[in-house]
Amino acid sequence: MREKLEYWLVVTVARPLGRLPRGLARCAAGVLAWSVYRLHGRLRRVGLRNLELAFPGLSARERKAILRGVYRSLGRQLVEFCRMTRYTRENTYGWIRTEGLEHYLAARARGKGVLIVTGHMGAWELSSFYHSLMGYPMSMIARPLDNRRLDKFVNGIRCLHGNRVLPKDDFARGLLTAMRQGETVGILMDTNMTPPQGVFVNFFGKQACTASGVARVALKTGAAVLPGFMVWEEAERRYVLHFGPQLAFERTEDAEADIVAATQLCTSAIETWIRRYPDQWLWIHRRWKTRPAGEAGIY
């Protein structure tokens, strides 16, 4: 019964938002996002705590302004996801553009596979969808939703133009296979992990347990790794899908140290983008929940 209710609630919201003009839909999503911000105190407290850790020099007012921006960004993404079934190459022209595509094309041309390091920032659902819409389908690592009907609904939209979803439970094998076939895989690499899947690296000056799978697979296969983010550019009033240059991983005789160093390089790239667009990253996630042995909890 609960599964059916959750599915009904999402579809009930998604379908009307998908039919509304974009401006009106964004207003409606903005109201919904603002309501969640005001009513969900735990998420708000987590967000402010994270911002305190990451930006200790900011005032409480400045941190609250960033956090409100996060909810506006989530409202925009909700609208885009609800409208994605209607998007074509033609009707996305003008309000989405790509920057740094040459970095991706050069990485793909190597033929050893491409790993796109990204995070819960900007329009992360729209980014992979738009990439496939432009003729570059990719796979993505995603944890299946607990609600099976909802999971099928969401993945059906994600995969409309050739994308594939690789189960997170067996992502290592899926990644290795995809790289051997020269495919592209996008990985959200900004969430809290636990050992042994995660290693501790520096993130905004604090040790954060971070997925090491990208580093392990790239060092094993020689796959290209580069950052990719779709963010809302307020000055242009449109989304821009940015691809950064390929990250250079070093190989030494200490394999485990190489994995940590490569994971740090990916995490530093993510941090750089968050610092550029702080109001578009998901601060309400408990990113520093897992602590090194003997260290007190943060939340």
C-alpha positions, 0 to 999 in steps of 0.5 A: 500500500505504501509503495503505491501511495508513494508512486501515486504522489510522485506521479501526481506532482510530476505530470502536472508540472511537466505540462505547465509552461516552464516559468509557471512550473518553476514558480510552483516547484519553488513554492514546494521547495521553500515549503520543504526548507521551512518545514523540514528542520533536520535537513535545514540543520544539517545544511547549516552545519555543513556550511559552517564546516566548509565556510567558517568565515561566512556569517550565519546570514550568508550561510542561510542565503546559500542554503535557500539557493540550494532549495531553489536549485532543487526546485529547478531540477524537479521541473526539468525532470518532470519535463524531460520526456518532452525534450528534443534536440530542437526544443532544448537549443538556446537554453542549454549549451555545452562547454568543454565538450572537446575534453570529453571527445578527446577522452572518448577517442582514447578508446579505453572508456571514460569515467565522468566524475560528478556530484549532486550539483546543479541539474545532475539528472538533466546532465546525463539525459541531455548528454544522451539526447545529443547523441552521447548515451552513457551509463550511470551508477545509481542505488535502486530506489526502495520503491520498485514502481518508483524506481522503474518510473524514474529509470524509464525517464533517465534511459529514454535516449540510450542511457543505462543504469548500472546497479550500485550493488555490483558497480565494480564489475559493471564499471570494469565491463563498461571500460573494457568496451570503451563506454562512458559512465557517470558517477556521483562521487560526493556522498558519504561512504564507509570503509572499505568502499571508501577512503578518507581524503580532504574535502573542504579541510575535513577528512571525508570518507569517499568512494574509491571505485573510480580510482581503482577502476581507472588505475586498473584499466587506464580509463580517462577520468574527467569532471562534468557538471551541469549548472544553472548560469544565472547571468545567461539564464540557461544551463551549461554542461561543463566538461573539465580536462582529463584528470592525471592519475599517477602510478607508483609502486604503492597501489593503495597510496595511488588510489587515495591520491587519485580519489583526492584528485577527484574530490578536489575537482568536485570541491572546486566546482562547489566553491564556484556554485555553492548554492547548487550543491546538496548541502543537506546530505551528511557528507562528513558522517563517517569519521576516522577511528577515534574522532567524535561525530560531527552531526 
